[in-house]
């Protein structure tokens, strides 16, 4: 029987994207062909996120949108995978009869078997297959990259053991499980052979890496240095570092290794001690300020990205003002702000002193407005300086016809650098001089026009 075409949509975070890439590679290895057009696909797969309410709403809206292709396109089977089925299991089946199969996070490695079963019309088995979240990818799992060819995410661990009061991830993804260093390095070498120049190191908590491995207790800093020693890799970027687990050794690694970007993503979430305690976050405001001082005192300057949550239960106006003052005082290079989402099954779900959605949005907007001014001032100081930019492609600007990113800009979440130059190609890393800046983006020209 001729294998059919499939299309996969990956929702949510980069960690989910890696799972989608693994599933896509497994299917193509079994003879299924991938298509970029959902209308042409016989099999539609939505790899869902269920972290907070907006993510769940997006997942359901996407499922219903893709279900239309059963009527207007070639779709025979609609499959929902990932966090939404893992979290809600059997409750989804009656609510979404359009979906032929719901697969939890443990089923990434089994996607081809499940679709073969559908194709063989053995449809008497369960529509919902959700088990314990135990899957951990290995270097033997090839990936069909859905990022540009020069950049890839490298997932070094799965799951989380922090149990923040607002977060459901430990229930969805399971306990923290680290990959052995040799396995990670083998995958990184494979990615380098494919032409990847930038490795973006991810996990639910990258700074917890190795703490669960009995053999050798590998450390994140050593892993990063071993990655930096690989031929072909030019940039290594670290995301999702838990603030109180950041060590002087890690900072020296970020600041001292040429290939490792001077960039640190460290979600702080809040600065008020009462809110941090209610969130079940490790450390207090004094600890967090000390960590930031340590990073800032390290040398020429590590770009700091953080994320904050506003509207958590008990966040009075005074506590929010304390957070606003903290943002003004700290002057983060990059900042993301989220409104608190009350999620059933989390420790915070039963907390009193809830805040209206309108007030949450107002507080988020106020913080982002302040951050826009801070970012503008930071970037203005870069005008006239030299930098290196990874070219990503053409832009829509007539005066700066290419776009890319500096080592201080992560894909999707930070600003970009527009470049004036000629005959530039995606994946090139070129020297530039910064000529202008706005709130979030830089404008540069190549050193030789």
Buried (B, 14 or more C-beta within 10 A) or exposed (E): EEBBBBBBBBBBBBBBBBBBBBBBBBBBEEEBEBBEEBEEBBBBBBBBBBBBEEBBEBBBEBBEEBBEBBEEBBBBBBBBBBBBBBBBBEEBBEEBEBBBBBBBBBBBBBBBEBBBBBBEEEEEEEBBBBEEBEBBBEBEBBBBBBBBEBBBBBBBBBBBBBEBBBBBBBBBBBEBBBBBBEBBBBBBBBBBEEEBBBBBBBBBBBBBBBBBBEEEEBBBBBBBBBBBEBEEBBBBBBBBBBBBBBBEEBBEBBBEBEBBBBBBBBBBBBBBBBBBEBBBBEBBBEBBBBBBEBBBEBEEEBBBBBBBBBBBBBBEEEBBEBBBEBBEEBBBBBBBBBBBBBBEEBBBEEBEEBBEEEBBEBBBEBBBEBBBEBBEEBBEEBBEEEBBBBBBEEBEBEEBBBBBBBBBBBBEEBBBBBBBBEEBEBBBBBEBBBBBBBBBBBBBBBEEE
